[in-house]
Amino acid sequence: MSIPGPDKIPKYVLKGTTTIGVICRDGIIFATDTRATMGYFIAHKHAKKVLKIDDHLAMTIAGAVGDAQAVVEILKANASLFRCENGRPMPVKSAARLLANLLFSSRIVPLLLQALVGGVDDSGPHIFALDPLGSVTEEKCVSTGSGSPVAYGVLESEFKENMSEKEALPVVVRAVGSAMKRDAASGDSFDVAVITREGYRELLEDEKKAVLASV
């Protein structure tokens, strides 16, 4: 069987990203690189790939930017409506199921999106991984995108369940840093978001430098 040339490879295969999600004692941690690519062309060096959905809920995106942005806005609107109608935050599992239904309903012309949805609700911290056809699985440690095989090399050897936020942060940063060094479609910089019962926050540049210095 002949191997197809670059001109025969579907465009979605050429899209790249590294996103990581882990559960720790205090909540969850999301990390992503910031490089956006169009095939082998670097379209943007500081793309936002981890996005706040609500104070307790966030999402990471890998795949086609337009599809991802549309899905994020739908999820934000529904999380806000749920809070208004029920007087409480949308459960993380409900957000993941809503996104899974949206992706499944578009399976004839799939949304090119691989997503992580995570947060902290009354039942504790949760992370769900979703593929473009709407399959959903709950994970404690997960990575998506073209840099995920490299990231898993670090996560599988260093991540332990029930780590504290302070213990897990260097592992996550080391994993995303390794992927950025080895995967051409990941790179430039990285973002880290932490969600605890106190809410959503992103690490500032000084905090990221301090974590980098410790790994």
C-alpha positions as CSV (number, residue, x, y, z in Angstrom):
1,M,0.0,0.0,0.0
2,S,1.4,3.4,-1.0
3,I,1.8,6.2,1.5
4,P,-0.2,9.3,0.5
5,G,1.8,12.5,-0.2
6,P,1.3,15.7,1.8
7,D,-1.2,17.0,-0.8
8,K,-3.4,13.9,-0.1
9,I,-3.4,14.3,3.7
10,P,-6.7,15.7,5.0
11,K,-6.3,19.3,6.2
12,Y,-7.5,18.5,9.8
13,V,-4.6,16.0,10.2
14,L,-2.2,19.0,9.8
15,K,-3.7,21.0,12.6
16,G,-1.8,21.0,15.9
17,T,-2.0,21.9,19.6
18,T,-1.1,20.5,23.0
19,T,-3.7,20.7,25.7
20,I,-3.5,19.0,29.1
21,G,-5.9,18.5,32.0
22,V,-5.3,17.0,35.4
23,I,-7.3,16.6,38.6
24,C,-5.6,17.4,41.9
25,R,-6.8,17.6,45.5
26,D,-7.6,21.3,45.2
27,G,-9.4,21.2,41.9
28,I,-8.2,20.9,38.3
29,I,-5.4,22.3,36.2
30,F,-5.6,23.0,32.4
31,A,-2.5,23.9,30.4
32,T,-2.1,24.6,26.6
33,D,0.5,25.9,24.2
34,T,-0.4,29.1,22.3
35,R,0.7,28.4,18.7
36,A,-2.0,28.4,16.0
37,T,-1.1,26.7,12.7
38,M,-2.4,26.4,9.2
39,G,-0.7,23.2,8.0
40,Y,3.0,24.0,8.4
41,F,2.4,27.8,8.6
42,I,2.4,29.4,12.0
43,A,-0.7,31.6,11.8
44,H,-0.5,33.1,15.4
45,K,1.9,32.8,18.3
46,H,-0.4,33.7,21.1
47,A,-3.7,32.0,20.4
48,K,-6.0,31.4,23.4
49,K,-6.8,27.7,23.8
50,V,-8.0,27.5,27.4
51,L,-11.2,29.5,27.9
52,K,-13.3,30.3,30.9
53,I,-17.0,29.2,30.5
54,D,-18.2,30.2,34.0
55,D,-16.5,30.9,37.4
56,H,-16.3,27.1,38.1
57,L,-16.0,25.8,34.5
58,A,-13.5,26.0,31.7
59,M,-12.7,24.3,28.3
60,T,-9.6,23.7,26.2
61,I,-9.7,23.5,22.4
62,A,-7.7,21.7,19.8
63,G,-8.7,21.6,16.1
64,A,-10.3,24.1,13.8
65,V,-10.4,27.6,15.4
66,G,-13.8,28.6,13.9
67,D,-15.5,25.5,15.0
68,A,-14.0,25.8,18.5
69,Q,-15.0,29.4,19.0
70,A,-18.6,28.7,17.9
71,V,-18.9,25.8,20.4
72,V,-17.3,27.9,23.2
73,E,-19.9,30.7,22.8
74,I,-22.8,28.1,22.8
75,L,-21.5,26.6,26.0
76,K,-21.0,30.0,27.7
77,A,-24.5,31.0,26.8
78,N,-26.1,27.8,28.1
79,A,-24.0,27.9,31.3
80,S,-25.2,31.4,32.0
81,L,-28.9,30.5,31.2
82,F,-28.6,27.4,33.6
83,R,-27.3,29.7,36.4
84,C,-30.1,32.2,35.8
85,E,-32.9,29.6,35.6
86,N,-31.8,27.3,38.4
87,G,-29.9,29.6,40.8
88,R,-26.8,27.4,40.8
89,P,-23.9,26.7,38.5
90,M,-24.2,24.1,35.7
91,P,-22.7,20.7,36.8
92,V,-19.5,19.9,34.9
93,K,-21.0,16.6,33.7
94,S,-24.0,18.5,32.3
95,A,-21.7,20.9,30.4
96,A,-19.8,17.9,28.9
97,R,-23.0,16.2,27.9
98,L,-24.4,19.3,26.2
99,L,-21.1,19.6,24.2
100,A,-21.2,15.9,23.4
101,N,-24.8,16.3,22.1
102,L,-23.8,19.3,20.0
103,L,-20.8,17.4,18.4
104,F,-22.9,14.3,17.8
105,S,-25.7,16.2,16.1
106,S,-23.1,17.6,13.7
107,R,-21.6,14.2,12.9
108,I,-22.6,14.2,9.2
109,V,-20.4,17.3,8.7
110,P,-18.3,17.1,11.9
111,L,-17.0,20.0,13.9
112,L,-13.3,19.6,13.9
113,L,-12.8,19.9,17.6
114,Q,-11.2,17.9,20.3
115,A,-12.1,19.4,23.7
116,L,-11.5,19.1,27.4
117,V,-14.3,20.4,29.7
118,G,-13.5,20.6,33.4
119,G,-14.3,22.3,36.6
120,V,-15.4,22.0,40.2
121,D,-19.0,21.5,41.3
122,D,-20.9,20.1,44.3
123,S,-19.6,16.6,43.6
124,G,-16.0,17.7,43.3
125,P,-13.5,18.3,40.5
126,H,-14.1,16.7,37.1
127,I,-12.5,16.6,33.6
128,F,-14.2,15.2,30.5
129,A,-12.5,14.6,27.1
130,L,-14.6,14.8,23.9
131,D,-13.8,13.9,20.3
132,P,-15.3,15.4,17.1
133,L,-18.1,12.9,17.0
134,G,-19.3,13.5,20.5
135,S,-17.7,10.6,22.4
136,V,-17.2,11.6,26.0
137,T,-15.0,10.1,28.8
138,E,-14.2,11.2,32.3
139,E,-10.5,11.5,32.9
140,K,-8.1,12.2,35.8
141,C,-5.1,13.0,33.6
142,V,-5.5,13.7,29.8
143,S,-3.9,15.4,26.9
144,T,-5.2,16.2,23.4
145,G,-3.8,17.6,20.2
146,S,-0.7,16.8,18.0
147,G,1.7,17.2,21.0
148,S,-0.2,14.8,23.3
149,P,2.0,11.7,22.6
150,V,5.0,13.7,24.0
151,A,3.0,15.2,26.8
152,Y,1.8,11.7,27.9
153,G,5.4,10.6,28.1
154,V,5.8,13.1,31.0
155,L,2.3,12.7,32.5
156,E,2.4,8.9,32.6
157,S,5.7,8.8,34.5
158,E,5.2,11.8,36.9
159,F,1.5,12.4,37.5
160,K,0.1,10.8,40.6
161,E,-3.5,10.8,41.8
162,N,-4.4,13.1,44.8
163,M,-1.5,15.5,44.1
164,S,-1.9,19.0,45.5
165,E,-2.0,21.9,43.1
166,K,1.6,22.9,44.1
167,E,2.8,19.3,43.4
168,A,0.9,19.0,40.1
169,L,1.7,22.3,38.5
170,P,5.4,21.5,37.7
171,V,4.4,18.2,36.2
172,V,1.8,19.9,33.9
173,V,4.3,22.6,32.9
174,R,7.0,20.1,32.2
175,A,4.6,18.1,30.1
176,V,3.4,21.0,27.9
177,G,7.0,22.3,27.7
178,S,8.2,18.9,26.4
179,A,5.5,18.9,23.8
180,M,6.4,22.4,22.6
181,K,10.0,21.3,22.1
182,R,9.2,18.1,20.1
183,D,6.0,18.9,18.2
184,A,6.4,21.5,15.5
185,A,2.7,22.5,15.7
186,S,2.9,23.4,19.4
187,G,5.1,26.1,20.8
188,D,5.8,29.8,21.4
189,S,4.3,30.1,24.9
190,F,1.8,28.4,27.2
191,D,-1.2,29.2,29.4
192,V,-2.2,27.6,32.7
193,A,-5.6,27.8,34.3
194,V,-6.5,26.5,37.7
195,I,-10.1,26.0,39.0
196,T,-10.8,25.4,42.7
197,R,-13.8,26.0,44.9
198,E,-12.7,29.6,45.0
199,G,-13.2,29.9,41.2
200,Y,-11.2,30.2,38.0
201,R,-7.9,31.9,37.7
202,E,-5.0,31.9,35.1
203,L,-1.4,32.0,36.2
204,L,0.3,35.4,35.6
205,E,3.6,35.6,33.7
206,D,5.6,35.9,36.9
207,E,3.8,32.8,38.3
208,K,4.6,30.8,35.1
209,K,8.2,31.9,35.2
210,A,8.4,30.7,38.9
211,V,7.0,27.3,38.0
212,L,9.3,27.0,35.0
213,A,12.3,27.8,37.2
214,S,11.3,24.9,39.5
215,V,11.1,22.2,36.8
